[in-house]
Amino acid sequence: MFADKYLGRAPLLVLRQSPDYFGALFSMVDLEALIDAERLRPPEIRMTKQGEEFRTETIANTLRAGRYVVSGKAKAVRVWREYNAGATVILQSLHRHWPPLQRLCDMLGNEWLSQAQTNIYFTPAGGRGFTAHADGHDVFVLHISGTKSWTVYEKPEVARGNGATDKPHGYERLVNQDSAELTPLGRFTLRPGDLLYLPRGYVHEAAANTEPALHITLGLAPYRGTQWIRECIAVWCLWLTVSEVAAALQGEPRWTSLGLLTAASIALGLSGGLRFLVKASWMSLPRRQVGFAISATQSWLGMHVLVRVVGYWLLVVVVKKVW
């Protein structure tokens, strides 16, 4: 029913009166332990205040080499200092390190054939991490602790501005908005256990009340075309591997299949790196960002192709030796 009536169509507010509803996913104790353990490094942990994001050097030691910045792990004393001064703590893509959130992302991503990711937002009393803005993906807000006042506005005709079309995008902020020019759709307060769903493009803003507020933001974005291509090639690689293993078991290895595997793996790597190059060329980015695109492509190819090609060949060799 949710998918038919609300998903990608209309906001939904669920007020549960059940403070511990999301307790198994994350808690204040978990947050404090992660920060104090100093295991996260930017951009896994970020800080922002009134829409202004802090420089990496504010919370971690850094080493600069030309255009590259190597960051150390975030120092707890610096994070808490900025938090006490009114900044919001953001734990970026925590599902990569936190099994309960990983399971939640996997479940929703598989259910709706989308990418799912989670961020944690911890805002001090009276604090505001961002001004009014719209996101480039659907958002689920799972409130954990404290209270936060939200305002959701009617969806603008063109969310991105500059005449851009309203089409699916990944995880990105569409545009900041002047709330005085928008029509409020609703004002409400989220408490522990409450949930808010916003389709992409709906402008919103929030501020903590008289106590610190903690919530999980789960983002849901449609797969891009290159990601579908990668998935198709990955399935093809798997099929070729199974075929080659079966042939090797019969003592008739088909070297053509291994050649196709190599070509498919290279294509798989290119499909990931190609996005950076196309984006750089299409948007006429400065030389520094073009250099980053090329560097990212080289890194992707170097790791992805090497792991897949070597892995497939070793699998065939091991099977041949065993049998």
N, C-alpha and C positions, 0 to 999 in steps of 0.2 A: 504493500500500500504506500509506504514512504517513497519508494522509487517511482511509482506511477504519479503520485500527487505532488511531491516536493522536489525530488532530486533534479537539480538543474533548472527548477522552475520558480520556486517560491521559498522564502525564509520559513523557519519553523522554530518555535520556542517551546521547550519542555521544562516545566517547573515541577520537580518531583517531591519536595519535602523529604528527601532521603540523603542526609549529609554524607553517608559512607558509600554511596552508590559507585563512585569511581575509585574508592580507596585501594583496590587491588592493583590499579594501574600505576599510581604514583602518589607520593605524599610529601608533606613538608619535611619529614625526617629524611626521606630519600634525597630531596633537594639539598638540604644542609650537608648531608654526608658526601654528595658528589662534589660540592664546592670546596668543602674543607679538605677532601682527599687530594685536591689539586691534580686530578687525572685528565682534565679536559683542556684542550688548547684551542684558541681561536682558529677557525670560525665555529668550532663546536660549542663555544660559549661566547656570547656577545652581550653588549650592554647598550641601551638607548634611552634617551630622555626627550620627550616632546618631539619625537620624530628624528632627532639628531643622533646618529650612531657614533659611538666612541671609537677612537683609534685603537688599534691592537695594543700599542705601547702602554695604554692606560691600565690594562689589567695583566699584561704578560711581558716578559723580557723578549726582545726581538733582535734579529741580526739582519741587516740590510746588505744586499749585494746587487747593486744596480737597481733594476726594476723589481727584483725578487725580494720577498720578505720571509724570513724563517722565524716562526713564532715558537716560543717556549710554552709551557703549560701555565694556565691562568693561576695567579697567586691569590689565595683566599683572602688575605688581608686587603688587597687592592679591590677585589670584587665587593667585599662587604663595605669598604669605605665609600665606593661610588653608589652602592645601593642605599646606604644611610644618607647620602646626599640627594636622593630622589630618583636614581636611575633604575630602570627595569632590567632584570637579569633574563637573558634568553638562552636556553639550552637548545641548540640547533640540531635537528634530525636525531633526537635522542633515541629513536627506535632502533638505530644501528647498534646501540650498546645496551638497550634495556629490553629484555625478553618479553615482558607483558605488552609493551607498546609494539614490539615487532610482530607479535601474534595478532594484535588488533589490526595493524596495517596490512598484514598478509590476508587476513580474513576479508576486510573491506575491499582491498585491491582485487582479490579474486572474484568477489561477489559482483563488482561493478566494472571489471576489466579496466581498472584505472591504476595510476600510481598513487600510493598513499604514503604520507610522511607525517611526523609529529614534531612539534616544537613545544617547549615549556616556557611559560611566561610568569615571572615572579615580580610583582609590582609593589613598591612600598605604599604605605598609607597616604592617600591623597595624590599618588603619582599617576603619570600618564606616559606610556611608552611611545605611542604614536598619535599623531593628529588624525583627522578624518581622512580615510583612504579606502580604496577598493583593491581587492586582491584578484590575481589572474587565475585563481582556482577556487573550487568549492571549499568551504571552511566549516568544520564542526568544532565548537567550543565546549570543552568538558570542564566544568568548574570544580575545583578541588578544595580550596580553602579561602576564607575571607569573603568579602562581597565586592562586586564591581558594577558600576553603573554604565549601561550601554545605551547608545543611540544608533539606530539603524535608519538609513535614509532611503527614499525611493531610488530605484536604479536609474542613473542618468541615461540619456539617449545614446551618448557615445562615451564609454567609460575611459578610453585611452586618450582622448583628446586629439587635436591636430587632424581630425577627420579620419582617424583610423577605424577600421571595421571591428565589430565585436565578434571575434572568432576565438576558438579554444587556444589557450596558452598554457604554459607550464607553471612552475612555482615562481611567481614574480608579483611585485606590487604594481598594479595598473597605473594608478595616478593618485596623488594627493588632491584633496578637494577642499574648497572653502565651504564649510558647513552652512554658512549664512545664505548660500545660494541654492541649498537643497531643501527638499520637503521631507520632514521627519516621517518615517513609517511607524516607528514605535520607540518608546523609552522605557527601560525596565532595569531591574537589578538582578544579577545572577548570584546565586548562593550555592554552597557545596551540594553537588548532586544534580544541578541544573544543566541543561544542554541547549545550545543555540546552533542552528544550521543556517548558513548563508550561501546561496549560490554565488558564483563568480560575478564580479561587477557591482555588487551591492556595497555602497559606501557605508562605513561604520566607524565609530570611535568609542573608546571605553576609558574609564578612570577608576582606580581603586578608591574605596570610601574611607572610613575611619580606621581600617585595619589592613595589613598587607593582604594581597590577593594572589592566589596561585591558580593557574588553569592550564590545560593542555589544548593546544590547537592542532587539530588533525586536518591536513590539507589533502584534497582529492583532485587530481588533475588527469585529463584524458591522455592516453598514449599518443606520442607524436608519430608522424609517418616513418621516420628513421627507426624508431623503436619497434614498430611493427615489422619493418624489414629485417631488423636484427633478430627478432623472435623467429621469423620464418626461416632465416638462414641457419639459426641455431638448431631448429628442428631438422632441417636438411642435414646438417653436420651429424646430428645424433643418428639419423637413419643410415647415413653412409657408414658411420662407425659400426653400427650393428651388422650391416651387410658385410663389411670387411672382416669383422670378427668371425662371423659365420663361415665365410670363405676360408679364413685361416684355420679354423677348426677342421675343415675338410681337406686341408693341405693344398688349397688352391688360392693363394693370396692374389687379389686383383689390384695391381698397382695403379690402375686407372682410378679406383676409388680413393686411394691415398692422395693422388694428384688432385682430385676434386675436393678432397678434404682440405688440402693446403689452400686451394683457391677460395673455397668457401670461408675458411678462417680469416684469410686476408680481407675478403669482402666484409666479413663481420666486423673486423677492426675498423675498416674504412667507414662503415656506416655510422660508427660512433664519432670518429674524428671529423667526418665530412660536415657534421652540423656546425662545428666551430668555424670551419673555413667558409662555408656558405654564409653564415651569419656575419662574419668579418667582411666579406666582399659585398654583401647586399647592403649593409648599413654604412659602408665606407668608414670603418672605424679607424682611429689613429694607428700609427705604426706600432706603438707599444702593444695594443690589443691584438693586432694582426700577428705580432710576434708570439703573443700568448696563445693564440689559436693554433699556430704551427707547432708550438711546444707541446700543447695539449694533445694534438694529433699524434705527434711522434711518441709521446708517452703511452697513449692508448694502444697504438700499433705495437710498440715494443713489448708491452706486457701481454695484451690480449692475444695477439697472434702467436707469440712465443709459447704461452701456456697452452693454448688450444692445439697447435700443431704438434708440439713435443708430446703433449699428453696423449693425443690420438695415436701417434707413432709408437710410443712406449706401450700403450695398451695392446696394440697388435703384436709387438715383439714379445711381450710377457705371455700372451695367450699362446703364441707359437712355441715358446720354450716349454711351457707347462704341458702342452698337449703333444 
